[in-house]
Amino acid sequence: MNVLYCLRRAKQFHGSSIASYREHGSTTQPAQALTWNEFYDRVYRAAAYLRDLGIRKGDRVAVWMLNSHEYLELYYATALAGIVIVPLNTRWHESDVDFTLKDSDAAALIVDDRFAPSVANLALAPRVIYAGQGACPGGMIPYSYSESHQVNQDTFEEPDEQDLVGLFYTSGTTGGPKGVMLTHRNLWSNLLYSMLVNLRKGVWLHSAPMFHLADLTSIYTITASGGTHCFLPTFDPEECMRLIERYRVTDTVLVPTMLNMVIHSPSFGKYDLSSLIAFLYGASPMPTPLINAAMSKLPTTQFRQGYGMTEASPLLTLLEFEDHSSDAVTSAGKPVFGTEVRVVDDFDRDVPVGQSGEIIARGANIMKGYWKRPEITAEVLRGGWLHTGDMGRFDQNGFLYILDRKKDMIKPGGENVYTPEVESMVAAHPAVLEVAVIGVADEKWGEAIRAVVARRPGAELSETELIVWCRERMTHFKCPSSVVFVDTLPKGGTGKIQKAVLRDQYGQPDRSTSA
Amino acid sequence: MNVLYCLRRAKQFHGSSIASYREHGSTTQPAQALTWNEFYDRVYRAAAYLRDLGIRKGDRVAVWMLNSHEYLELYYATALAGIVIVPLNTRWHESDVDFTLKDSDAAALIVDDRFAPSVANLALAPRVIYAGQGACPGGMIPYSYSESHQVNQDTFEEPDEQDLVGLFYTSGTTGGPKGVMLTHRNLWSNLLYSMLVNLRKGVWLHSAPMFHLADLTSIYTITASGGTHCFLPTFDPEECMRLIERYRVTDTVLVPTMLNMVIHSPSFGKYDLSSLIAFLYGASPMPTPLINAAMSKLPTTQFRQGYGMTEASPLLTLLEFEDHSSDAVTSAGKPVFGTEVRVVDDFDRDVPVGQSGEIIARGANIMKGYWKRPEITAEVLRGGWLHTGDMGRFDQNGFLYILDRKKDMIKPGGENVYTPEVESMVAAHPAVLEVAVIGVADEKWGEAIRAVVARRPGAELSETELIVWCRERMTHFKCPSSVVFVDTLPKGGTGKIQKAVLRDQYGQPDRSTSA
């Protein structure tokens, strides 16, 4: 089985339904409504075009774009042509993009209007394909295919289910960015398990970024059910509400940070959001006051929480709407059908119900491995189980509670930030003697990054100076948003910094104990 | 993925729910209610017991039993022990059982009280295990395991998804009985696609025979959802209704013949059937007056029609309840999610919508092949598609209409009867010159078998004589239920008997044109 099934099914049974509202750079003209028949033809032409450019089966092609119809089309066109898509995080610093292009050995980079100007800042740029709305910049290849690229279905061989659909870069459960290899089988399994939760033929708003796994599932499930896609290029709470009203959106996914911005927007109430049937949130912990506020402000919408990770394609557990009114609202729900989730000790033995341990998972949705990282792959997938690095416990009713990151990770706005990477950057400042980075609860971002820093004797350094210094050198979401200065960091017997002590002392948002 | 996942999930999330009502031969004592925790333990003990008997991974074990808790248990215990189950048709003649035991090279045969006495009539009997309620007959091994057979989960290796779960014997789409090899992957896929249709945690009555694929899906889906199994040992309309009332049954599957017997039973109305939420029927065409009568007699029950075959594990298309009130009621519905169904010409090219052709199908649910029949397997699965042998057409809304059997098959009461097999038997009678067998519509069995026979000059033979003669030599459901005598059979230019002409002339139930 492969994800192209979704597209074929949409054409076979929903050919004249609206597939996608394609915006075309004009705010005065309405978006172009494409049927599944038209969408299907475009995908075949686009795949033929990419092949004509000399991109071969198995080549990696990076996509650096905001949400759009073209992005959706590229997910299918690359899969059809056997090309491995490498979706780039739109919040990355150019240095991250350079790393990823090099690590994936990308044969081409596809950009839109937002990122075309940034290409000049890249140290390393392969062939660049321009998929924006304007004139193609010099030196780039236009993403333009014509009727001549219409090809017979038989031109493309059926992908093997073990073939890669994409490389999805993440900091993952063990340090350093790496490409998660997701196959047709992985994504097919995730979409089946997700459809067991929701099989409706809906109107989906891509409001979370399309490079992120939180949104990716919908690219397959909405297509498979013959539903309709529409796009929010980059997140803005008012624009999100405007599009929900305009297209009568029935389903979307947001991370808690975005949901917070929507329900506390001054424009809330200005738009008709009554079409929203179901609302999935996830990727980072949702504070209870926020979910309660959201449920009371959107009383006809069913909220569901997903817990997962890139390595699981991504869904592992789901908290159903019905369970939001129970004590289980602080849990991550139950394992979705098809996944197997256990809580184990350091020897992978089940711990009793109620006790905490590491969350491990198994299923056809679990990644093939990390791209060119056989050792980390073997470690993370040891014994045939994905070791998530998250600590959790099951209660007696089968609900899974996520307790802590076993590995050292912070998730501001749903992004994975691996603290050693931040600590390396902060420690590089000449005035810093030592540093430890911790996560603190944050109403807006779910979790924020705090650096606890000891300055070198006699050195001067303010909080603002350090934050600005980091922002000039690193992707913004990885930078600390607050700094606490201390004389010395607490250490254990082996000299290791005791982060648990720091979290106790400095882990409150108000920094009451800060020096 | 493998079907044991269902059992593990039932234990993990529904351990204290009722798994099964186990009858134990007493009509005065209530059935034993087993929880999923207890069921799980029994399966592990039973698997260890079968291993202790020397049955090894990959061995075939035939099961010749009526519906029961033990049958359900054996489906899981064999899968856990890596044993290939071979469910035997309970309506077979001993000669069919002999054929199957030999063809599958079965290491053991498991029987219940109903079939233990028939073992003596078998030409070939391997070791026989007795899983009945009484004392174990001499020469048989009791199906009795104890606490000492409780084993650690780690004793059994996890099956590979390409491992066989069972051999399911069928006449199939091309002549002669043969074992359909269904793997963990096949049955796992079918169960996912079926759960997309119905995910409810229900109470399932095994009223269709458990050797048949029409009932098999429920063995996995009901378990996976932590629902409850109960059993009708052999079909009887009143007993069926009594059990529905007694266990508050929510779901079951019946072939049209059985449904007919239920709704036209003199006892209809005597039992409370209001617990029935959903009702699946299939395996042979359902006359419109019958389905309409059933819907009006069971107004709160949702009827669904499935179309499939053993080779597809089995489900291919489904007619939803909503569509029963439309013109599509005479169709077989739409392909279930996960299967791919096409209607093609003799060169496997799609025919236009509205035109008829052979129905072919593809998906992870399609069998691995026929046991020890590589040539037929290659023929039936040519090009990666299952050639069903059924003729059909799609309408513009995606509904599939089954028009005719491309191959020569009759389905009395949902069984596949391949006409050449019946013709060979009839032709063996000394008074028969030539014969052709056709199907005729039958109110009770859906389809009945009629032999059109030319007697040898001067020979005498009555309808009754010929039917009795067949019944002494062949499985009853394969025997003609009516005979039409003619002087000569119509033949085409090549000398081939023109069955289409015979169907026109003698295909009416009333035999108005019979000689």
HADDOCK unambig.tbl for C-alpha pairs under 7 A between the chains (distance, minus, plus):
assign (segid A and resid 1 and name CA) (segid B and resid 363 and name CA) 6.63 0.50 0.50
assign (segid A and resid 1 and name CA) (segid B and resid 364 and name CA) 6.50 0.50 0.50
assign (segid A and resid 13 and name CA) (segid B and resid 398 and name CA) 5.77 0.50 0.50
assign (segid A and resid 196 and name CA) (segid B and resid 196 and name CA) 5.40 0.50 0.50
assign (segid A and resid 363 and name CA) (segid B and resid 1 and name CA) 6.61 0.50 0.50
assign (segid A and resid 364 and name CA) (segid B and resid 1 and name CA) 6.48 0.50 0.50
assign (segid A and resid 398 and name CA) (segid B and resid 13 and name CA) 5.74 0.50 0.50
